[in-house]
C-alpha cells in the first residue's frame, strides 16, 4: 500500500481529477477471481474525517462468508 499527500494527488489546473470510470472498466475485464474491486467505499476515520477513494481492490477471503 502506498500513501500520497493531498498536494501530490490533486491534479494540475485544467486536468481531470479522476480516471476511476475508465479504471473500473479495465479492472472488470482483467480482475482475477481472488480479487474484488469496490467503487467509492467511504470509510469514516473520525467524526469529521472521511476517506473516500475512487476504487479499492481487496483480496477475497474464502474463509469469510
Secondary structure as the mmCIF struct_conf table of DSSP 4:
data_model
#
loop_
_struct_conf.conf_type_id
_struct_conf.id
_struct_conf.beg_label_comp_id
_struct_conf.beg_label_asym_id
_struct_conf.beg_label_seq_id
_struct_conf.end_label_comp_id
_struct_conf.end_label_asym_id
_struct_conf.end_label_seq_id
HELX_RH_AL_P HELX_RH_AL_P1 UNK A 6 UNK A 9
BEND BEND1 UNK A 10 UNK A 10
HELX_LH_PP_P HELX_LH_PP_P1 UNK A 11 UNK A 12
TURN_TY1_P TURN_TY1_P1 UNK A 13 UNK A 14
BEND BEND2 UNK A 15 UNK A 15
BEND BEND3 UNK A 17 UNK A 17
HELX_RH_AL_P HELX_RH_AL_P2 UNK A 20 UNK A 30
TURN_TY1_P TURN_TY1_P2 UNK A 33 UNK A 34
STRN STRN1 UNK A 35 UNK A 39
STRN STRN2 UNK A 43 UNK A 46
TURN_TY1_P TURN_TY1_P3 UNK A 47 UNK A 48
STRN STRN3 UNK A 49 UNK A 51
BEND BEND4 UNK A 54 UNK A 54
STRN STRN4 UNK A 55 UNK A 59
TURN_TY1_P TURN_TY1_P4 UNK A 62 UNK A 63
#
